[in-house]
Amino acid sequence: MHDTSEHLASYADLLADGLAGTWTSSCHPPEDKDDLAELADRIWDLDLVAGSLAAHPLRQAAVLTRTDGAQLAVLDRYDGQSGFLIAALAPSALPDEAYRAVREPDGIAVTDNPFRSAEQVASDLLVRYDTALAQARHNAVGGVQPSQPDRVVMTWQPDGSIATTDVSETASAVLVANGFVQDQQTGIYRLNGDDTAAQALAVREIGPQLDALGISISISLRHPAARTAPGTAPAATPPSPAGTLGQASRAR
């Protein structure tokens, strides 16, 4: 292997220390196959890192996580140069349409010096990544109708999930108990639509529970936005992380 997991982990620790704010690092060695597959799917890149992964599937990686949920992946590079590739990771909690009209914060190649690399990441990749994150999170909130203290408004999403936001603490407890998961950055609660039978059962269970608390429930329909295949689409289209380059949409 181009770099050992130990070398990668040490580099990631030093890189995290060199970035502004509070970052933690974790390493995924070759045996973490499921985690590596999930990371490859979330890499927010259609350029340098996507090209590298197309030729060299992800075999190990380190992940840097900031306190607000932003994440960077540190990957081996195979161009004959020392150092690593650094890529932004797309938040897994946001629906596909949140990325519409958001330009990918494509990754960069850095040297084997973690302190110089931290400067490069901070002045280049992080600037573009933070901009893209803000746009995607804004889009996600904009696609969900707000609730009121006595009424929870659920909105169907094009990916099949159900979302709601601005709910009271009382309603929040009921939603979470029935499978909704809150995204800490946007405040949006989502109920996954992978299992439609389980989703429908959860909604049926939630209705009477909220009603007993004096809170009504309504579900709003939305029209799914058309999506185009990544790799042929212009920059102002939803990003497709390198792990799904060439597929019609990014798996969630």
C-alpha positions in Angstrom: 0.0 0.0 0.0 1.2 3.5 -0.9 1.0 4.7 2.8 0.4 2.6 5.9 -2.6 3.2 8.1 -0.3 4.3 10.9 1.3 7.0 8.8 -2.1 8.2 7.5 -3.5 8.3 11.1 -0.5 10.3 12.4 -0.7 12.7 9.5 -4.5 13.2 10.0 -3.9 14.0 13.7 -1.4 16.6 13.0 -3.5 18.1 10.2 -6.5 18.3 12.6 -4.3 20.2 15.1 -3.2 22.7 12.5 -6.7 23.7 11.4 -8.7 26.5 13.0 -11.5 25.4 15.3 -11.8 22.1 17.0 -11.3 19.0 14.8 -11.1 15.3 15.7 -9.6 12.6 13.5 -10.5 8.9 13.0 -8.8 6.3 10.8 -10.5 3.7 8.7 -8.0 0.9 7.9 -8.6 -1.6 5.0 -10.7 -4.0 7.2 -13.3 -1.2 7.7 -14.9 -2.1 4.3 -18.4 -0.9 5.0 -17.2 2.5 6.4 -14.9 3.0 3.5 -17.7 2.3 1.0 -19.9 4.8 2.8 -17.1 7.4 2.7 -16.5 6.9 -1.0 -20.2 7.5 -1.6 -20.0 10.8 0.3 -16.9 12.3 -1.2 -18.0 15.6 -2.7 -15.9 15.8 -5.8 -16.1 15.5 -9.5 -12.5 16.3 -10.4 -9.1 15.2 -8.9 -10.3 12.9 -6.2 -13.1 11.4 -8.3 -10.5 10.6 -11.0 -8.1 9.0 -8.4 -10.9 6.8 -6.9 -12.0 5.7 -10.3 -8.5 4.2 -10.9 -7.7 3.3 -7.2 -10.7 2.2 -5.1 -10.7 3.5 -1.5 -8.6 1.1 0.7 -8.0 3.3 3.7 -8.9 6.8 4.8 -8.8 9.2 7.7 -11.7 11.5 8.5 -11.5 14.9 10.2 -14.6 16.1 11.9 -15.3 19.7 13.0 -17.7 20.4 15.9 -20.4 21.7 13.5 -20.4 18.5 11.6 -18.2 19.4 8.6 -16.0 16.5 7.6 -12.9 16.1 5.4 -11.4 12.8 4.2 -7.7 12.2 3.9 -6.8 9.7 1.2 -3.7 8.2 -0.4 -2.5 9.6 -3.6 -1.1 7.5 -6.5 0.5 10.0 -8.8 4.1 9.2 -7.7 4.2 12.2 -5.3 4.4 12.1 -1.6 1.5 13.4 0.4 -2.2 12.9 0.3 -5.5 13.9 -1.2 -8.0 15.9 0.9 -11.7 15.8 0.0 -14.8 17.3 1.4 -17.6 14.9 2.6 -21.2 15.7 1.7 -23.5 15.5 4.8 -25.4 12.2 4.7 -28.5 13.7 6.3 -29.4 16.1 3.5 -31.7 15.0 0.6 -30.4 15.0 -3.0 -32.3 18.2 -3.9 -30.5 20.2 -1.3 -27.4 20.0 -3.5 -29.1 21.5 -6.6 -27.2 24.5 -7.9 -24.4 23.9 -5.4 -20.9 23.7 -6.9 -18.8 20.7 -5.7 -16.0 21.8 -3.4 -13.5 19.6 -5.3 -10.6 18.2 -3.3 -6.9 19.0 -3.4 -3.5 17.3 -3.4 -1.2 18.2 -0.5 2.3 17.5 0.5 3.5 15.2 3.3 4.0 18.2 5.5 0.7 18.4 7.6 1.4 22.0 8.8 1.7 23.4 5.3 -1.2 21.2 4.2 -3.4 22.8 7.0 -2.6 26.2 5.5 -3.6 25.1 2.1 -6.8 23.4 3.3 -7.8 26.5 5.3 -7.2 29.0 2.5 -8.6 26.9 -0.4 -10.7 23.8 0.3 -12.4 24.9 3.5 -13.4 28.2 2.0 -15.2 26.5 -0.9 -16.5 23.7 1.4 -18.1 26.1 3.9 -19.8 28.0 1.1 -21.1 24.8 -0.4 -22.3 23.5 3.0 -24.2 26.8 3.7 -25.9 26.6 0.4 -26.9 23.0 0.7 -28.2 23.4 4.3 -30.2 26.5 3.2 -31.7 24.6 0.3 -32.7 21.7 2.7 -34.5 24.1 5.1 -36.1 25.9 2.2 -37.8 22.7 1.0 -39.5 21.9 4.3 -42.6 23.7 5.4 -42.3 25.0 9.0 -44.5 23.6 11.8 -46.4 25.5 14.5 -46.5 24.8 18.3 -49.9 23.1 17.9 -49.4 21.6 14.5 -46.7 19.4 12.9 -46.4 19.9 9.2 -44.7 16.9 7.4 -43.4 17.4 3.9 -42.8 14.5 1.5 -39.3 14.7 -0.1 -38.3 13.6 -3.6 -36.1 10.9 -2.1 -39.1 9.3 -0.4 -38.4 10.5 3.1 -40.7 12.7 5.2 -39.3 15.9 6.8 -40.5 18.5 9.3 -38.9 21.4 11.1 -39.6 24.0 13.8 -41.4 21.5 16.0 -41.9 21.9 19.7 -39.9 20.0 22.3 -43.0 17.9 23.1 -43.5 17.0 19.4 -39.8 16.4 19.0 -39.9 13.7 21.6 -42.7 11.9 19.8 -41.0 12.1 16.4 -37.7 10.8 17.7 -39.4 7.9 19.5 -41.0 6.9 16.2 -37.9 6.9 14.0 -37.4 10.5 13.0 -33.7 11.7 13.1 -32.8 15.3 13.6 -30.0 16.9 11.6 -28.1 19.0 14.1 -27.0 21.6 11.5 -30.4 22.4 10.0 -32.7 21.3 12.8 -34.8 19.2 10.2 -36.3 15.9 11.4 -36.4 13.2 8.7 -38.1 9.8 8.5 -36.3 7.5 6.1 -38.4 6.2 3.2 -36.3 3.1 2.4 -38.9 0.9 4.1 -42.3 2.4 3.1 -44.3 0.0 5.2 -42.3 0.9 8.3 -42.5 4.6 7.4 -46.3 4.4 7.0 -46.6 2.6 10.3 -44.6 5.2 12.1 -46.8 8.0 10.8 -49.9 6.2 11.9 -48.4 5.8 15.3 -47.4 9.4 15.6 -50.8 10.8 14.8 -52.7 9.6 17.9 -49.7 10.3 20.1 -49.5 13.9 19.0 -53.3 14.3 19.1 -53.3 13.2 22.8 -50.9 16.1 23.4 -53.2 18.6 21.6 -51.0 18.7 18.5 -52.4 18.1 15.0 -50.5 16.7 12.1 -50.6 17.4 8.3 -48.6 16.1 5.4 -47.7 18.4 2.5 -46.9 17.1 -1.0 -44.0 18.3 -3.1 -43.2 17.7 -6.8 -39.9 15.8 -7.2 -37.3 17.9 -9.0 -35.8 16.5 -12.2 -32.3 15.1 -11.8 -29.7 14.6 -14.4 -26.8 12.2 -14.6 -23.6 13.5 -13.0 -20.6 13.5 -15.2 -22.6 15.1 -18.0 -24.4 17.7 -16.0 -23.1 21.3 -15.7 -21.6 22.6 -12.5 -25.0 24.1 -11.3 -26.5 20.6 -10.6 -26.6 18.4 -7.6 -23.2 17.0 -6.6 -22.6 13.3 -7.0 -19.8 12.1 -4.8 -17.0 10.2 -6.4 -18.3 6.9 -5.1 -21.4 7.1 -7.4 -19.8 8.9 -10.4 -21.8 7.9 -13.5 -25.0 6.9 -11.6 -28.2 8.8 -12.0 -28.2 10.0 -8.4 -26.4 9.7 -5.2 -27.5 6.8 -3.0 -28.5 7.9 0.5 
